[in-house]
Amino acid sequence: MADFDAWQPTASMDSLRTRAQVMAQVRGFFALRNVLEVETPMLSQASVTDVNLRAFETRFSHPQSSQEQVLYLQTSPEFAMKRLLCAGSGSIYQLSKAFRNEEAGRFHNPEFTMLEWYRVGFDHWQLIDEVDALLQEVLDTPPLEIVTYQQAFIRYCDFDPLDISLAHLQQQTSRLGFNDIAQSETNKDVLLQLLCCELIEPQLSQERPVALVNFPASQAALAKLEPEDPRIARRFEVYYKGIELANGYHELGDPQEQLTRFENDNLLRQSKGLPTITIDNLFIQAMHQGLPDCAGVALGFDRLMMLKRQSSRIEQTMSFFIDNA
């Protein structure tokens, strides 16, 4: 039997009104700080190499070519926004759709809204302060707490993640209740991410937001490494009430190092039997022109709305979820 209510929005009208109000509030927040709002393409000729991300693909029938062109829906506006930074935009932000071909569930929809911004002249500590200011304004939160990745693992898992060997990490992962994965997984970062997701994140930030800082260098992504301790990266994630809200970096500015990281991602993809991804050469060319010293962060706007509305599921914050889109 057909569900005659399936056409209805998944969010209430009150929730959608709140969403519009918060979007206006965010734009006012950045206008006061002279941060320029920009728009970048949803479709691109290249995508991210990150082994944990899977982009949607589509095909463009170009009228001047007999060959269809593969295009990707953006998983984040990051590369395009950094090209604007290299072109001299100054500090910028964007409220835009992003797309990831992954699960749909309590905290995930394959199409979602991302708030991403870059502050020229900021390091990651200054950007953490600005994320804190935004959360205080939108959610009326207490001041944010800073916890290092190392402190979190020692507190909740009783070992140091920066110095642990693979064999010892496997033993610890088994001790903590994940024996099957511990025996078969040989990538330290996969085991660390498992423990962080399952045991640490749910216990963080119940009373006030927490910025988890100083991630292992092997999880740097697009962040600079810490000169005083090359074991760690200038990367942070922000959590509140157990929800991962934001991921930020003091941005890597070295184009050769960036290219090497992309190439290493593709090697890891090959080792896992995943398709390699075309590296975004336009982004690398822009990096050679020069990325200004800056820090950037991506914040899940729908998750922010979950906290604002005290919603239990992400579809309660958006007009239509993937199940009835």
PADREN-567275 format. One record per residue: x, y, z of N, C-alpha, C, O in turn; residue in one letter. Coordinates in steps of 0.2 Angstrom, whole numbers, plus 2048, in hexadecimal, padded with zeros to 3 digits. Atoms other than C-alpha are relative to their C-alpha. Layout:
<recs>
XYZXYZXYZXYZA;...
</recs>
This chain:
<recs>
8047FA800800800800804806800809807804M;7FD7FA8008068117FC8008048067FB804809A;8007FC7FA80C81D80A7FE8077FD80180B7FAD;8037FA80380082C80680380680380280C801F;7FD7FA7FD80A8378128088017FE80B805801D;7F980080281B83480A8038067FD8098087FDA;7FE7FA80381B84480180280680580480B804W;7FF7FB7FA81B84E81280780180180C7FD801Q;7F97FE7FD82B8578188027FC8067FD7FA80AP;7FE8037FA83584E82480280480680280280CT;7FF7FB7FB83885E82E7FA8048017F68057FDA;8067FC7FE82A8688378018077FD8078097FCS;7FF7F9802827879831803805805807809803M;7FC7FC7FB82D8808418077FF80080B803800D;7F980280183D87783E8038047FA8098067FBS;7FD7FD80683F87E82D80080880180580B7FEL;8007F87FF83B89083380780180580A806803R;7FA8007FC84988D8408068007FC80B8037FDT;7FA8018048558878338018077FC8078097FBR;7FF7FA803852897829803805804807809802A;7FD7FB7FB8558A28388077FF80280B804802Q;7F98017FE86589983C8058027FA80A8047FBV;7FC7FE80686B89B82A80180880080780A7FEM;7FF7F88008688AE82B805802806809806805A;7FB7FE7FB8718AE83C8077FE7FE80C802800Q;7F98028028808A58358038057FB8088087FBV;7FE7FA8058818B282680180680480680A802R;7FE7FA7FC8808C08338067FF80480A804804G;7FA8017FC88E8B883D8068017FC80B8057FEF;7FA7FF80589A8B882E8008077FD80580A7FCF;8007F98028948C9828803805805807809803A;7FD7FC7FB8998D18388087FF80080B804802L;7F98018008AA8C98368048017F98098007F8R;7FE7FE8068AC8CF8248037F97FC8087FA7F8N;7FE8068048AD8BD81D7FB7FF7FA7F57FF7FBV;8048008068A78BB80B7FC7FA7FF7FF7F5800L;8048068028998AF8078017FF7F88018037F4E;7FF80280789D8A67F77FC7FA7FE7F97F6802V;8038068028968987EC8057FD7FB8088007F7E;7FC80480489F88A7E37FC7FB7FD7F77F97FFT;80480580489A87D7D77FE7F98048027F7808P;8028077FD89186D7DD8037FA7FC8047F57FFM;7FD8068048988637CE8078027FF8098087FEL;7F97FF8028AB8617CB8027FB7FC8007F57FCS;7FD8058048B68587C08057FB8048077F6801Q;7FC8057FC8C08507CE7FD8008077F8804808A;8038017F98BC84A7E08057FF80580B800803S;7FB8017FB8C48477F08027F88007FF7F47FEV;7FD8078008D08387F27FF7FD8078017F7807T;8018037F98CC8358057FC7F97FF7F77F97FCD;8038068008C98238077FA7FF8037F67FA802V;8068017FC8BB8258137FA8047FC7F48047FFN;8057FC8048B18308067FE7FD7FA8037FB7F6L;8028038078A782A7F77FB8057FD7F6807800R;8047FB8038A08377EB7FB7FD7FB7FC7F87F8A;8058028058918367E08038027F98068087F9F;7FE7FE8078958367CD7FA8017FC7F57FE7FDE;8057FF80588B83C7BF8048017F980A8027F9T;7FD7FF80788E83E7AC7FD8067FC7F78077FCR;8027FA80488E84E7A28007FF7F88067FD7F6F;80080180888984D78F8018077FD7FD80B7FCS;7FE7FA80289385B7897FE8017F87FF7FC7F4H;8037FF80788B8627788068007FB8057FF7F5P;7FA80080589D8647718057FA80080A7FA7FEQ;7FC8067FF8A38537757FC7FA7FF7F67FA802S;80480780089E8417718017FC8067FE7F7807S;7FF8047FA8A583B7817FC8048067FD80A807Q;8037FD7FA89B83D79180680180580B7FE806E;7FB7FE7FB8A584679F7FD7FE8077F87FF809Q;8028027F98A583E7B180180680480680A804V;8007FB7FB8A184B7BE7FE7FE8077FB7F9807L;8018027F98A084A7D17FC8058047FD80B803Y;8037FC7FB8948517DD8058028068087FD809L;7FB7FF7FB89F85A7EA7FE7FD8077F87FD809Q;8018027F98A18527FB80280680580080580BT;7FF7FA7FC8A78638018028057FB8058047F6S;7FE7FB8058AA8747F980780280180A8077FFP;7F97FE7FE8BC8748008058027FB8088077FBE;7FB7FE8058C68737F17FF8067FC80380A7FAF;8027FA8048BC8807E780180680580380B802A;7FF7FA7FC8BD88C7F6807801801809807801M;7F97FE7FF8CF88A7F88038037F98088077FAK;7FE7FD8078D188E7E57FE80880180280C7FER;8027F97FF8C889E7EA80580480480780A803L;7FB7FD7FC8D48A17F88068027FD8098077FEL;7FA7FF8038E389F7ED7FF8067FB8048097F9C;8017FA8058DB8AC7E17FF8068037FE80C800A;8007F97FC8DA8B97EF7FA8028037F9808804G;8067FE7FD8C98B87F68008028077FB806808S;8017FF7F98CD8BA8087FC7FB8037FA7F6800G;8048057FC8C38B28157F97FF7FD7F68047FBS;8068028048B48A980E7FC7FB8047FF7F7808I;8048057FD8A589E8147FB7FE7FA7FA8027F6Y;80580280589889480B7FB7FB8047FD7F7808Q;8068047FE88788C8107FE7FC7FA7FB7FF7F5L;80280480688587E8037FE7F98018007F6806S;80180780087F86D7FE8077FC7FF80B7FE7FCK;7FA80480188C85F7FF7FD7F98007F77F8802A;80380680188984D7FA8067FA80180B7FB7FFF;7FC8057FF89183D8007FC7F98007F77F8802R;80380780288D82B7FA8017FB8068057F7805N;7FF8057FA88C82380B7F97FF8047F4800801E;8068027FD87F81E8187FB8068017FD80C801E;8067FB7FE86E82781C7FE7FD8077FC7F7807A;8028027FA86A82682E7FF8068057FD80C803G;8027FB7FB86883083E8048067FF80180C800R;7FC7FA80087783C83B8028017F88058067F7F;7FD8008078798398287FA8017FB7F57FD7FBH;80480080687083E8188058017FA8098057FBN;7FB7FF80587983C8078008077FD8058097FAP;8007F980287484E8037FF8048067FA80280AE;8017FC7FA87785A8118038077FF8068097FAF;7FE7F980087B86C8158068018048077FF80AT;7FA7FF7FD88D87181980180880180080B7FCM;7FE7FA7FF89388182180880080080B7FD805L;7F98018008A588381C8038077FF80180B7FCE;7FD7F98008B189281F80780080180A7FB804W;7F98008008C389781D8028078027FF80C800Y;7FE7FA7FD8CB8A58278088017FF80C7FE802R;7F97FE8018DB8AD820803803806801807809V;7FC7FD7FA8E88B082D7FF7FD8068027FE80BG;8028047FA8E08A48398047FA8018067F77FBF;7FE8077FF8E88958417FA7FC8027F57FF803D;8068047FE8DD8868477FE8028077F8801808H;8027FE7F98DD88D8597FB8067FF7F6806803W;8057FA8018D589E8537FA7FD7FD7F48007FEQ;8068038038C98948487FB7FC8057F57FD805L;8048047FB8C48898577FC8068047F6805806I;8037FB7FD8C08998607FA8037FC7F58057FFD;8057FE8048B589F8527FA7FB7FF7F47FD800E;8058058008AC88F8517FC8008077F67FF807V;8038007F98A98908647FB8068007F6806803D;8047FA8008A28A28617F97FF7FC7F48017FEA;80680180489689C8547FB7FB8037F57FC803L;8058047FC88F88E85F7FD8038057F7802807L;8037FD7FB88D89986D7FA8057FE7F5806801Q;8057FC8038838A58627FA7FC7FE7F47FE7FFE;8068038038788988597FD7FB8057F77FB806V;8038057FC87688B8678008028087FE7FE80CL;7FF7FE7F987A8958778047FB8048027FA80AD;7FC8057FD88788987C805803805807809804T;7FA7FE7FC89488A88A8068017FC8067FE7F7P;7F98008048A688E8858027F97FF8017F5803P;7FD8078028AE88087C8067FE80480A802806L;7FB8037FC8BA8748848057FD7FA8037FA7F5E;7FB8038058CA86F87B8037FA8038067FA809I;7FD8067FD8D085D87D8047FD7FA8027FD7F4V;7FC8038068DF8558737FE7F97FF7FB7F5803T;8018078028DD84586A8037FB8058007F6807Y;7FC8047FC8EA83D8757FD8008077FC7FA80AQ;8048007FA8E18438857FA7FC8007F87F8805Q;8068038008D183C87F8017F88007FD7F4803A;7FF8088018D882A87B8037FE8078017F8809F;7FE8027F98E182A88C7FB8008057FA7FB809I;8068007FC8D182F8957FB7FB7FF7F97F8804R;8068048018C582488D8027F87FE7FE7F47FEY;7FD8078028D08158868067FE8038087F8803C;7FA8027FC8DF8158918067FE7FD8097FA7FED;7FA8018038EC8168858028067FB7FD80A7FAF;7FD7FA8048F782387B7FF7FE7F88037FA7F6D;8018018078F18238688068027FC8078007F6P;7FA7FD80590182C8628067FC80080A7FC7FBL;7FA8047FF90E81F8687FE7F97FF8037F5800D;80280780090480F8678027FC7FA8027FF7F4I;7FF80480690A80185C7FA7FC7FD7F57FC801S;8068048038FE7F78507FE7FA8057F87FA806L;8018067FC9007E785B7FC8028067F77FF808A;8037FD7F98FC7F186B7F98037FF7F4801803H;8067FD8018EE7FA8637FB7FB7FF7F57FB801L;8058068018E67EA85D7FE7FD8067F87FB807Q;8028037F98E77E386F7FB8058037F6802806Q;8047FB7FC8DF7F38767F98007FD7F4800800Q;8078008038D17F38697FC7FA8017F67FA802T;8048067FE8CD7E186D7FE8008077F87FE809S;8027FF7F98CD7E58807FA8048007F6803805R;8057FB8008C17F387C7FA7FD7FD7F58017FCL;8078038038B47E78748007FF7F97FA7FE7F6G;8008008078B97E78628057FB7FD8097FC7F9F;7FB8068028C27D68608007FE7F98067FE7F6N;8018038078BC7D184F8048057FB8088037F7D;7FD7FB8048C27E284780880080280C8017FEI;7F98007FD8D27E28528047FB7FC80A7FC7FBA;7FC8068028D87D184B8018017F88067FF7F6Q;7FF7FF8088D57D68388028067FE8058067F8S;7FE7FA8028D97E8837807802801809801807E;7F97FE7FF8EB7EE8348018077FF8078097FFT;7FF7F98018E88008317FF8048077F980380AN;8017FD7F98EB80A8427FB8058007F7805805K;8057FB8008E081883D7F97FE7FF7F5801802D;8078038008D180D8397FE7FE8077F97FF809V;8018027F98D380684B7FF8068047FA806809L;8017FA7FB8D58178537FA8047FE7F6806803L;8077FD8028C681E8497FB7FC8037F67FF805Q;8058047FD8BC81084F7FF8018077F9802809L;8007FF7F98C08128617FE8088017FA809806L;8027F97FF8BE82585F7F88017FF7F5804803C;8078008028AD8238577FB7FD8057F67FF807C;8048047FB8A68168638018018077FC80180BE;7FF7FF7F88AE81A874801807802800808808L;7FE7F97FE8B482C8747FB8057FE7F8808803I;8057FB8028A883686A7F98008047F7806806E;8068007FD8988318738018038077FC80580AP;7FF7FE7F98A083688480380780080380B805Q;7FE7F98008A784787E7FA8058007F48037FEL;8047FA80189E85787F7F98008027F48037FFS;8078007FE88E8538887FE8078037F8809803Q;8017FA7FC88F8638938018067FB7FD80B7FCE;7FE7FA80489786F8878047FD7F98077F87FAR;7FD80280689F86E8758087FF80280B802806P;7F98027FF8B08668748048007F98017FE7F4V;7FC8008068BE8698678057FB80180A7FB806A;7FB8058008C88598658068027FB8058037F5L;7FA7FD8048DA85F85F8067FB8008067F6803V;7F98038018EB85985A7FF7F87FE8017F4801N;8018068038E584A84F8077FD7FE80C8017FDF;7FA8038038F383D84A8028037F97FD8047F5P;7FE7FD8078FD84383B7FE7FB7FB7FC7FE7F5A;8028058058F78338327F98027FE7F67FF7F9S;8077FE8018E583B8338008087FE7FB80B800Q;7FF7F88018EB84D82E7FB8027FA7F98087FBA;8047FE8058E084D81E8038067FC8098057F9A;7FD7FA8048E385F81780380580580380B804L;7FD7FB7FB8EB86682780780080080A7FB7FEA;7F98007FF8FC86B82B8027FC8067FE7FA80AK;7FD8037FA90786183780380580580480A803L;7FE7FC7FB90C86884780880080080B7FB801E;7F880080191F86E8458037FD8078087FA807P;7FD8027FA92286B8587FF7F98028037F6806E;8018077FE91B8598587FD7FD7F97F77FD7F8D;80380380791A8518467FC7FA8017F97F87FCP;8048067FF91084384E7F88027FF7F47FE7FER;8077FD80090084F84E7FF8057FA8048087F8I;8027FB8058F78598417FC8068037F9805809A;8047FA7FE8EF86A8437F98007FE7F68037FAR;8068018028DE8638417FB7FF8077FE7FE80CR;8058007FA8CE86484D7FA7FE7FD7F87FE7F8F;8078018018BD85D84E7FC8038067FE80280CE;8047FD7FB8AF8658587FA7FB8017F67F97FCV;8068047FE8A185B8617FC8038057FE807809Y;8057FE7FB89285F86B7FB7FB8017F77F97FDY;8058057FF8878538748017FA7FC7FC7F67FAK;7FE80780389084486C7FF8017F88007FC7F5G;80080080888D84B85A8068047FD808809800I;7FB7FD80389B84F84F7FE8057FB7FA8047F7E;8037FA8048988608488058037FB8028057F6L;7FB7FC8048A88678408077FD8008097F9804A;7F98038018B98628398048067FD8028097F8N;7FC7FB8028C686F8378087FF80080A7FB803G;7F88018018D987283280380780080080C7FEY;7FB7FB8038E787E8328027FE7FA8067F97F9H;8008038068E787C8208077FF7FD80C8047FDE;7FA8018038F68748178018047FA7FC8057F6L;7FE7FB8068FE88080A8057FD7FB8068017F6G;7FB80380590B8758027FD7FC7FB7FA7F67FCD;80380480590586F7F18037F97FF7FF7F57FDP;7FD8078019118617F07FE7FB8057FD7F5803Q;8028047FA90D85A8017F97FE7FF7F77F8800E;8078028018FB85B7FC7FF7FB7FB7FB7F77FBQ;8018058058FD8527EC8037F98028007F4801L;7FE8077FD9078447F57FB7FD8047FA7F7804T;8058037FC8F98428017FA7FD7FC7F87F87FER;8068038058EC8407F38037FA7FD7FF7F57FCF;7FD8068038F88347EB8007FA8057FE7F4803E;8008057FB8F982A7FB7F97FD8017F87F8803N;8078027FF8E682A7FD7FF7FB7FA7FB7F67FCD;8028048058E58227EC8037F98008017F47FFN;7FD8067FF8F28157F07FC7FC8057FB7F6805L;8048037FB8E88118007F97FD7FD7F77F87FFL;8068028038D88107F58017F97FC7FD7F57FCR;7FE8068038E18037EA8007FA8047FE7F5802Q;7FF8057FC8E67F97F87F97FD8037F97F7805S;8068027FD8D47F87FE7FB7FE7FB7F57FC7FCK;8048028058CD7F47ED7FB8057FE7F68047FBG;8047FA8028C58057EB8028037FA8088037F8L;7FE7FD8068C580F7DB80580680280380A807P;7FC7FA7FF8D381D7DA7FC8067FD7F78057F9T;8037F98028CD82F7D88048047FD80A8057FFI;7FC7FA8038D283C7CC8028058047FE808808T;7FD7FB7FC8DD8487D57FE8077FD7FE8087F7I;8037FA8028D685A7D48068047FF809808803D;7FA7FC8028E48627CA7FF80780080480B801N;8017F97FF8DC8737CA801802807804808808L;7FE7FE7F98DD8737DD80780080180A805804F;7F98007FF8EF86E7DC8038067FD8088097FFI;7FD7FA8048F387C7CF7FF80680480380A805Q;8027FA7FB8EA8897DB805800806807805808A;7FB8007FA8F58837E98078027FE80A805802M;7FA7FE8029048867DF8008087FF80680B800H;8017F98008FE8987DD801803807804808808Q;7FF7FE7F98FE8997F07F98008047F5805803G;8058007FB8F18957FD802804806807803809L;7FE7FC7FA8F18A380A8007FC8077FC7F7807P;8008037F98F589E81C7F98008037F6806804D;8078007FE8E38998227FE7FA8048027F5804C;8038057FD8D988E82C7F87FF7FE7F58047FCA;8078018038C88868267FD7FA8048007F6808G;8048047FC8BA87C82E7FA7FE7FC7F78037F9V;8068028038AB8728277FB7FE8067FD7FA80AA;8048027FA89C8718337F97FE7FD7F68017F8L;80780380288C8668307FA8048027F9804808G;8057FB7FE87E87382F7FA7FC8037F77FE807F;8068047FE8708658318017FE8077FD7FD80BD;7FE8037FA87985E8407FF8068057FD80580BR;8017FA7FC87A8708477F88018027F6803807L;8077FF7FF8678718457FD7FB8047F87FC808M;8028067FB86586084E8008038077FC80280BM;7FE7FE7F986D86885D7FB8068027F9807807L;8047FA7FF86387985B7F97FE8027F6800806K;8078037FF85286F85A8007FB8057FA7F8806R;8008067FB8578618667FD7FA7FC7F97F77FFQ;8028058058538558578047FA80180A7FA802S;7FC8067FF8578438598037FD7F98077F97F9S;7FE8028068598408468018067FB7FD80B7FBR;7FE7FB80486084A8387FA8027FB7FA8087F9I;8057FE80485184982D7FB8058037F78087FFE;8057FB7FC84785383A8028077FF7FF80C801Q;7FD7F98018528628347FF8027F98018087F8T;8007FF8088508618217F97FF7FD7F57FB800M;8078008038418638167FE7F97FE7F97F67FFS;80180780284385180E8067FC80180B7FE7FFF;7FA8047FF84E8438138017FC7F97FC7FC7F5F;7FF8048068558378067FB7FB7FE7F97FA7F9I;80580580184782B8097FA8027FC7F67FE7F9D;8067FD80483A8378028028067FC7FE80A7FBN;7FD7FA8048458437F87FD7FF7F87FE8037F4A;
</recs>
